[in-house]
């Protein structure tokens, strides 16, 4: 059971309760020796659960949220452009209806810089690349 919390001006809030692995750890698919899905299967099958460890210094995971109908590029064009970003791992959730703010997928970029400041800059460059293709709809950011 996954519980997603948000912390803001009103304190700690429960956003979602789901009977599955939550997408907040989907970065583990590429960035760890054992993904959250591996962990869930081992637990359900009563098998030894490997200790999850990063195999790279860091990872950036960016959710792809639905945009307004007035969006210049179609979903197909945006997905095609995301696939062209060097090092981007695209995960599309197979949803065929785009609505503003609806979570449609995510992109993970592995970070290789060992120095924390350099890794932060690397992450911001990755975020900028993704947002140049798939902007954040700030009017529906919840």
NORBEL-V658866 format. One record per pair of residues at least 12 apart in sequence whose C-alpha atoms are under 6 Angstrom apart, sorted by the first residue. I is the first residue (numbers start at 1). J is the second residue. D is the distance in Angstrom with one decimal. If there is no record, write none. Layout:
I:J:D  I:J:D
This chain:
1:18:5.8  1:19:4.5  1:20:5.9  2:17:5.8  2:18:5.2  2:22:5.8  3:16:5.8  3:17:4.6  4:16:5.1  27:61:5.9  31:54:5.6  31:55:5.7  32:53:5.3  32:54:4.3  32:55:5.2  33:53:5.7  34:52:5.3  57:112:5.6  58:111:4.8  59:109:5.8  59:110:4.4  59:111:5.1  60:108:5.5  60:109:5.2  61:107:5.7  61:108:4.4  62:106:5.4  62:107:5.3  63:106:4.3  64:103:6.0  64:104:5.6  64:105:5.1  64:106:5.1  65:101:5.0  65:102:5.2  65:103:4.5  65:104:5.7  66:98:5.1  66:99:5.0  66:100:4.4  66:101:4.9  66:102:4.9  67:100:4.5  68:100:5.3  78:133:5.9  87:109:5.9  88:108:5.9  88:109:5.0  89:107:5.4  89:108:5.1  90:107:4.6  91:105:5.5  91:106:5.3  92:105:4.4  93:105:5.1  101:140:5.7
